[in-house]
């Protein structure tokens, strides 16, 4: 009767810790640097804040334009607004006037 006796190898005990370290390293790296990681979240937040500021500016500009359109509507023509728009379009002013151009865009 022959029996096989296997000698325990030293590196056999290191397989499970090595696989665990590789697994944790992979997912740890991607949780920080991946497409949905911490750095991507910070960049997304920065872009969101920039666009929120741009949205506030555009909303204020739209409110100004809606107010001007309301003054130029058929039911309530304001003479000052008509005079202002005509002078701006014709590029004319009186000699005693100071012209300040307020551009929207």
HELIX and SHEET records of a PDB file:
HELIX    1   1 UNK A   10  UNK A   14  5                                   5    
HELIX    2   2 UNK A   15  UNK A   33  1                                  19    
HELIX    3   3 UNK A   38  UNK A   71  1                                  34    
HELIX    4   4 UNK A   79  UNK A   90  1                                  12    
END                                                                             
